Amino acid sequence: MADESLLEKAQAGQIAAQFKEIAKLEQQKPEHIMEWVQNGKITIMTRGGKPSLGIGAGLTTKINANIGTSSDNIHPEAEVAKAQVAEKYGADTISDLSMGGKIDRIREEIIKVTRTPLTTVPIYQVVAERGSFKNVDVEDILSAIKKQLGHGISSVVLHAGFSRNMLEKLRKVDRIMGMVSKGGALTAAWMIEHQAQNPLKDNFGEVLEYLYEYDAVLSLGNTMRSGCIHDMKDTAQLEEIKLNAKLAKLANKRGVQVIIEGMGGHVQAQEIVPFVKHYKDATDDRPLFVAGPLPIDVAVGYDHIAASVGGAMASGAGADYLCYITPAEHLGLPNIEQVREGIMAFKIAAYIGDTIKYGPNNRDRVLAKHRQQQDWGAQFDLALDGERAREIHPVSEKICTMCGRYCALRIMENYLKGNK
Amino acid sequence: MADESLLEKAQAGQIAAQFKEIAKLEQQKPEHIMEWVQNGKITIMTRGGKPSLGIGAGLTTKINANIGTSSDNIHPEAEVAKAQVAEKYGADTISDLSMGGKIDRIREEIIKVTRTPLTTVPIYQVVAERGSFKNVDVEDILSAIKKQLGHGISSVVLHAGFSRNMLEKLRKVDRIMGMVSKGGALTAAWMIEHQAQNPLKDNFGEVLEYLYEYDAVLSLGNTMRSGCIHDMKDTAQLEEIKLNAKLAKLANKRGVQVIIEGMGGHVQAQEIVPFVKHYKDATDDRPLFVAGPLPIDVAVGYDHIAASVGGAMASGAGADYLCYITPAEHLGLPNIEQVREGIMAFKIAAYIGDTIKYGPNNRDRVLAKHRQQQDWGAQFDLALDGERAREIHPVSEKICTMCGRYCALRIMENYLKGNK
């Protein structure tokens, strides 16, 4: 528990140790990190044993991996193993979305074996454990948030940015997929069942006190996101952005840092850049978290690739934080190999986005030099996943494994240098 | 052998059967196809038994798959099988780049078992069979082109767009990778060895007669392309564009259709769109063929994903035809599964590019409707690779395999319809 939150330190003009850590990692000045935290443009997630993670203005794009059991697919060890694989291949954060099995135990185990900031969606556990919306009251929801924060998670996703009125409007908009946010749907279903307002919005002040107490990050959920290209950017989605922007201001005022979840799901390619800009403008440049987005719906089984295209575009336009999509998206829970594929597709998207945001990366230049020299080992050490490169590359000698003896590089090296 | 080439028919204002075929497939008017062929903005490739393939203005983006043996990796049956897999998963054209084994036999076998337009790079076979540049004379190069055209291939790649003078300049530009085009390097090495000018450029008139005779397409090679991000868009590359543009005009004047190979290899993300526009302007909007491009160098083992991002951007900006990149790029010859992965990554890139060129695709909308209804079969039938979707999706019942009983769609469908 913190005496003063990181945000309050920034607001007081203090340069906290975490700001220095991030400044060093990201080659920025600590004063800039402090300033960006102060005005809510950078949000910091912390976990013991690992340097603090900065998300937002001036920083590299971060990626999140979703893991967790479902009601019908309960293999806790597999989910813990996925968390470890996600960490190994470079996820900056992990979200445990378990809804099956002993959820507290799964979370505790993940916390034990990883050092990556961990996010949860507390309403998942509440509903999964009660088995129905009827038996859940506001106190249950609030105490689940508190309990999970107490376990040491770094951030919680709360779907606070919509009202009963907005649900009524959702009935009327021309959507094919309706609502595809699970946390949003659980919250909405509770509201309808109990004929109540949004419990998180109604009790927002109290929720902020919990978050403040643990200096945890509030991730403002994206209930109204589009579940297919056709549904994008309708009034339901636009109204939620406004409400989340308001809630973000309130949270920052109370010393609680926020992430804006947005845009995710399915957005046509040429709409991605303007939509990111809309989000950033509407939220005073607060850190924007985007799932994918998928620019097309037909890439079933390869959604990680389509979403990598969308994610690179979104990141290049200013999205700060991408949620990975795996090849199993829309089909089932990913297996270990699909988690790795999803991570790598999004490491690539984030990296490309950063070259758009910040210009060429010297790492590419250095790798190219090793490639020119056919120094496979040095090349693979610099690759995003050197292990994969080594799995595919059959030999370690200095020969071109694509071209054999007719390697353009070798032929022209000899001729251009006049050796021949 | 044609009496009159397709281009001449267009130039004479005739609407050839091939123009009608393409118009029907691509929902265009035959008159527009004729007009675009006339002014070189569409190029048509033909193979018996399959509808003609149009590449260029107003048409969907096409993709090519490279296959073929290398000097050190000679498994002809495997390469033939790759050609079949490429065709099965939707390659619009195949390029046989074999440099090892009995090259004529491999090509004949591929021609026998596929119906997809086939491209070759004749200089590969000449050099591979002679084993050195010294023993190759101009007649060998010219007769290889003639022989391969006689076998029924649809297009040949000729690296005619550079001179000795440009090779001298290449020695001086600040490049890490030098020349990475294999066909270009073989042509250049021959020129240096024989202290001669570019044999294809010098004998361009004769080459055009061969192409005219078989009404085959001339693909103008991209010798000076960049082999890493650092090397992009230098004078070597820019001069080749100009020379290829001139050669393209000459070819069109002789009734021979052309493809401009360009930009391929490695181009930083934010340079892709302006560079495509530069190419299209410099070549009077002739069909542009781009390999990748790769926006970063560090995605070793996942280059198909990074190149899918680059390819989507290039296609959206106006590239007409993309050469796939597989996960084995820079590492070795792809295996069958990697060919499939490469094809799918580029089906996705082309599809996304087309939504940027032409707006949303109704196929996404229809698939979303099936997804909403959890009609897995109908959804998979519309997917780019339904077979892959079926491999991943474990069950066929109407349940959400990602969320189990807590499916947002089902929960909200009940509530929003007032069933609950």
Interface residues (C-beta under 8 A of the other chain):
Chain A: S70 S71 D72 N73 M99 G100 Y124 V127 A128 L167 L170 R171 I176 M177 G178 M179 V180 S181 K182 G184 A185 L186 A188 A189 I192 E193 G227 C228 I229 H230 D231 Q268 A269 Q270 P295 I296 D297 V298 A299 V300 G301 Y302 H304 I305 A306 S308 V309 A312 M313 G316 P327 A328 E329 H330 L331 G332 L333 M344 A345 I348 A349 Y351 I352 T355 I356 P360 N361 R363 D364 R365 L367 A368 K369 R371 Q372 Q379 F380 L382 A383 L384 D385 G386 R388 A389 E391 I392 H393 P394 I399 T401 M402 C403 G404 R405 Y406 C407 A408 L409 I411 M412 E413 Y415 L416 K420
Chain B: S70 S71 D72 N73 M99 G100 Y124 V127 A128 L167 L170 R171 I176 M177 G178 M179 V180 S181 K182 G184 A185 L186 A188 A189 I192 E193 G227 C228 I229 H230 D231 Q268 A269 Q270 P295 I296 D297 V298 A299 V300 G301 Y302 H304 I305 A306 S308 V309 A312 M313 G316 P327 A328 E329 H330 L331 G332 L333 M344 A345 I348 A349 Y351 I352 T355 I356 P360 N361 R363 D364 R365 L367 A368 K369 R371 Q372 Q379 F380 L382 A383 L384 D385 G386 R388 A389 E391 I392 H393 P394 I399 T401 M402 C403 G404 R405 Y406 C407 A408 L409 I411 M412 E413 Y415 L416 K420
